[in-house]
Structures are given as C-alpha cells and as structure tokens.
Amino acid sequence: MTLSTDFDRLSLPLADDFGTTYGTRETAANVRVRIADESGTVGVGAASPAAYYDESVESALAVLPELLVVVEDVGDPHAQQRIERRLRERAPDQAAARAAVSIAVHDLAASQQSEPLYRRWGLDPDTAPTSSYSIGIDTPERMAEKAERAVDDGYSILKIKVGTDSAERRSADSRAAEPRDDDRARVAAIREAAPDARLRVDANGGWEPEEAIAATEWLADQGVEFVEQPVPADDIDGLRAVSEDGALPVAADESCVTADGVPRVADAVDIVVVKVSKCGGLRGALQQIATANAHGLETMVGCMVTSNAAIAGACHLAPLCEYVDLDGALLLAEDPYDGVPMPEGRLDLDAVDSGTGAVSR
C-alpha cells in the first residue's frame, strides 16, 4: 500500500483568554498531520506541544518529516504497533509529534474499514462519561461569568483552574501554609454562579503540600469532587501527603506522563489523567489506562487546548475512563475541523460514521 503524508502548523484563536499556572494565552499552537492512501481516504491528526514537557511546535515540525517517513515505509495504517514502536525509536522525546501521527494513522485505518474507532476497539459508546468544561484563571468575577455562561449552555461539570498566586509566591522563595484568598474567592464565586454544577479543581502544580492539604478542606465545603495535580510534578511525596491528609481525592496529571509512570504514583493518588499528546499516541494512552486500572486507580481522559483533529481521537478512549475532560476544542473561537458531537458535554460517539469523526469544515 502506498501512503502519502503531509503536515503543517495550526494557530487557533481562543474564544476567551485562557489562564493556568503556566500563563495566559490567546491562541493555541498546534501541529496537524494528514495521511492518505491510494484511494484518497485521508486520516487526520493533531497535537498541541507543551513547553513544560520540553516540546514546542518548532520541535514537532522539525521531527515530523522523519516520523512520516516511518509511516510511508511501513505503508500500512493497520500496522499500528510497528509504526508506533518505530516512532518512539526516532523521536523518544517528542510525544506530541508522535501523537499527531498516531491519531492520523488510527483515523485512516478505521476509515478504510468504514467503522468508528471505538468499534475497532470493541468499546460501548453509551458508557462514555460527560465531559467537564474548563474555566481558566481570571478574576473571580470573570470566572463566575464564564461559569454561568457554561451552565446556561448546558454544561453540568466545571473544571476550575487555580494556583497562579501560589506559583508567584514560590518563585519569590516564599512559603505559606494557607493558599491566598484569590483561589478561595475564585471557587466561591463560581459556586455562587453555578450552585448546581459539579466542580473539579486543577492547580497545575501551583500549590505546596501544606497549602494544598488546607485547600482541600474549603474545596470540600464547596462540593468539589477532586483536586488535580495540587503540587509540582516531581513532588510525589507531596501528592501522597495531600491524598492521605487532605479531604478530597487526588488526580495526577503532570506527575504521570505515560504508563511507565503509573507505578510511581500508584500509592499517592486516586486518579490518573491520560492525555494522548503526553502519552505519544493512542496506543500509549490505552496502555496507561490499562496500567492505572491494574493498580486500582481510576482514570480521566484529558486534553490540551487543541483542534478537533486531536480531540476526536481522544473521545474514543472515553468509554474506558471514569472521568472525561475533553473540552479543548470547545474553547476555540475557530477550528478547521468538526469532531465528535458533544452537546452539553455528552459525547455522541454513535454519531461517528468512520474513523475518529474529525471532518474538515
């Protein structure tokens, strides 16, 4: 089989500025991959490289020619184990670039068989959990406005970004046992604006263990379900302390990048966050989910702020997970792709005719 490939950069404007502990941005920088067979069937994939994993759009674009040579040499999108093994050998430190290729390969293989990806994996689309909708760091007033708008649009689960003030203190070599009032005010404002919403909190490593433990007390009072990555990624002892001494379940994101990282956090957290872009592909994500389950942990499939060309592939992992956070494309002002329909956060995988469901507009 002869395959043709190409790739490019996507700069996608956001509907609103989106703030996390890593800063505030107005656009999402993506790489896009397309793989076509001789009949003209096309598989598409994308990814958003993250600086905190030492990746960038530039580094992804630099390695993609080599990765796509692998795909062309193998010549069969159904040979996914062989392809992804060779991709890791060529670019072990460029997970996002490999993920974009992996998604495109899976999309093409499923499309060639005229079936949706979840069906190739034998999964039940009706078991996919409802996705959360993320509220980026801003003033409490602005975050409350965004939360109210999301609820009005039908989203019943909100994921609240917090932690910037703590990150600023850490950079100034200051330590405190209590989080600043900013984060408390943010969560309280959202709870007032959305009294019936389910809330989850993501600190992106912005707190120290002592303040994270204290934060779980008042977060629990606000009805928050769990806290994601409360302490820095390399502080596994801190994660364990928050899990043991805090009042909420704890999820690991940056602390658990691939399946290999699961044993390190298995006794320190309750939930592992799985992202295709940090796993290096869909096979890697499947492996991380299975490894987490084998250690008695729940999983949440998450995403970066990215195109439906990336999100659609991750949607097919949802039936395997207890939680879903796949709103990345919903945060965009413009996207060249439609994806898996997600009315009010509910993934409609049944609507996918073939492949991942990413369709060029």
DAKAFEN-V349823 format. One record per residue. N is the residue number from 1. PSI is psi as a letter, one per 30 degrees, with the letter a starting at -180 (* if undefined). D_FIRST is the distance of its C-alpha to the first C-alpha in Angstrom with 2 decimals. Layout:
n/psi/d_first
N/PSI/D_FIRST
N/PSI/D_FIRST
This chain:
n/psi/d_first
1/k/0.00
2/k/3.78
3/k/6.46
4/k/10.08
5/l/13.06
6/l/16.81
7/l/19.96
8/a/23.67
9/k/27.01
10/k/28.70
11/j/32.49
12/j/33.60
13/k/37.34
14/l/38.97
15/e/41.29
16/l/43.95
17/k/44.39
18/j/43.10
19/k/45.11
20/a/44.52
21/f/46.13
22/f/43.64
23/l/45.04
24/k/44.72
25/l/41.97
26/f/41.48
27/l/37.75
28/k/34.60
29/k/32.35
30/l/28.65
31/k/25.31
32/k/22.45
33/k/18.68
34/k/16.07
35/k/12.29
36/k/10.55
37/a/7.36
38/f/7.41
39/f/10.18
40/g/12.20
41/k/12.39
42/k/13.70
43/k/14.66
44/k/17.87
45/l/19.97
46/l/23.23
47/l/25.96
48/j/29.54
49/k/30.34
50/k/33.87
51/e/36.43
52/f/38.07
53/g/34.97
54/h/35.18
55/l/32.17
56/l/32.10
57/e/29.93
58/e/30.46
59/e/29.35
60/e/26.21
61/e/25.37
62/e/26.08
63/f/23.60
64/e/20.68
65/e/19.27
66/e/19.05
67/e/17.56
68/f/14.76
69/e/14.01
70/e/13.59
71/e/10.98
72/e/9.00
73/e/9.77
74/e/8.82
75/g/5.36
76/j/6.27
77/f/9.25
78/f/10.93
79/h/11.61
80/e/14.39
81/e/17.05
82/e/15.30
83/e/14.32
84/f/17.86
85/e/19.56
86/e/18.17
87/e/19.06
88/e/22.57
89/e/22.88
90/e/22.16
91/i/24.33
92/f/26.62
93/g/29.10
94/i/26.92
95/e/26.33
96/e/26.13
97/e/23.35
98/e/21.34
99/e/22.28
100/e/21.01
101/e/17.51
102/e/17.80
103/e/18.95
104/e/16.16
105/e/13.52
106/e/15.69
107/e/16.27
108/e/12.68
109/e/12.16
110/e/15.54
111/e/15.16
112/f/12.20
113/g/14.79
114/h/17.58
115/l/19.72
116/l/21.49
117/e/20.74
118/e/24.18
119/e/23.57
120/f/20.53
121/f/23.10
122/g/25.79
123/l/28.16
124/j/31.12
125/f/31.04
126/f/34.80
127/g/35.59
128/k/34.34
129/l/37.46
130/k/38.77
131/k/37.86
132/l/40.59
133/k/41.28
134/k/42.08
135/j/45.30
136/l/45.21
137/k/48.29
138/a/50.93
139/l/54.59
140/e/55.62
141/e/56.49
142/e/53.14
143/e/51.26
144/e/53.48
145/e/52.72
146/e/48.94
147/e/49.38
148/e/51.55
149/e/49.06
150/e/46.20
151/e/48.39
152/f/49.40
153/f/45.73
154/g/45.48
155/k/44.11
156/f/46.08
157/k/44.80
158/k/45.43
159/j/44.29
160/k/46.88
161/k/46.22
162/l/49.29
163/f/50.43
164/e/50.81
165/e/54.55
166/e/54.15
167/e/51.57
168/e/54.11
169/e/56.77
170/e/54.61
171/f/53.97
172/g/57.75
173/h/58.31
174/k/59.99
175/k/59.76
176/k/60.97
177/f/61.16
178/k/60.81
179/l/58.11
180/l/59.50
181/f/60.52
182/e/57.61
183/e/55.04
184/e/57.59
185/e/58.41
186/e/54.76
187/e/54.18
188/e/57.58
189/e/56.98
190/e/53.68
191/e/55.29
192/e/58.11
193/f/55.76
194/i/53.53
195/f/55.89
196/f/53.67
197/k/50.31
198/k/48.71
199/k/48.63
200/l/46.58
201/k/47.24
202/j/45.00
203/f/46.92
204/h/43.92
205/g/46.03
206/f/48.97
207/l/51.79
208/l/53.63
209/e/54.00
210/e/57.63
211/e/57.08
212/e/53.95
213/e/56.04
214/e/58.74
215/e/56.25
216/f/54.97
217/e/58.50
218/f/58.79
219/e/55.15
220/e/55.88
221/f/58.92
222/g/56.70
223/g/54.55
224/k/51.49
225/e/49.04
226/l/47.69
227/k/47.40
228/k/44.15
229/i/44.19
230/f/47.96
231/l/48.29
232/l/46.37
233/e/43.06
234/g/44.48
235/i/47.59
236/e/46.65
237/e/50.35
238/e/50.96
239/e/48.39
240/e/50.07
241/e/53.48
242/e/52.47
243/e/50.98
244/e/54.07
245/f/56.80
246/l/55.40
247/g/55.67
248/l/51.99
249/l/48.69
250/k/46.60
251/k/42.88
252/k/41.06
253/d/38.47
254/f/38.64
255/f/40.17
256/j/37.12
257/e/33.86
258/a/31.51
259/e/31.86
260/f/33.60
261/f/36.34
262/e/37.29
263/e/39.76
264/e/41.60
265/g/42.46
266/e/42.65
267/g/46.46
268/f/46.89
269/l/45.19
270/f/44.53
271/k/41.23
272/k/38.06
273/k/36.27
274/k/32.48
275/k/30.51
276/e/26.76
277/f/27.41
278/f/29.76
279/f/27.73
280/g/24.70
281/l/22.41
282/e/22.38
283/e/22.16
284/e/25.11
285/e/26.98
286/e/26.60
287/e/27.95
288/e/30.84
289/e/31.82
290/e/31.87
291/e/33.85
292/e/36.31
293/e/36.85
294/f/37.50
295/g/40.21
296/g/41.78
297/k/40.78
298/l/39.73
299/l/36.84
300/k/36.33
301/k/32.98
302/a/33.72
303/l/32.26
304/l/33.10
305/j/34.19
306/l/30.81
307/l/28.67
308/f/27.46
309/f/23.94
310/e/25.01
311/e/27.61
312/e/25.51
313/e/23.38
314/e/26.65
315/e/28.22
316/f/26.16
317/f/27.92
318/e/31.29
319/f/31.94
320/f/32.03
321/l/34.68
322/f/38.37
323/l/38.36
324/k/36.17
325/i/36.52
326/h/33.72
327/g/35.73
328/e/34.16
329/f/32.90
330/f/36.21
331/f/38.05
332/k/36.38
333/e/38.11
334/k/34.88
335/k/31.22
336/f/28.44
337/k/26.89
338/l/28.26
339/a/27.46
340/k/28.63
341/k/32.10
342/h/34.82
343/k/38.17
344/h/40.99
345/f/38.63
346/j/37.43
347/k/33.66
348/i/32.59
349/f/29.27
350/f/29.85
351/f/29.30
352/j/25.59
353/e/23.56
354/l/20.09
355/b/18.60
356/f/21.30
357/f/23.29
358/k/23.20
359/k/23.48
360/k/24.27
361/*/27.84
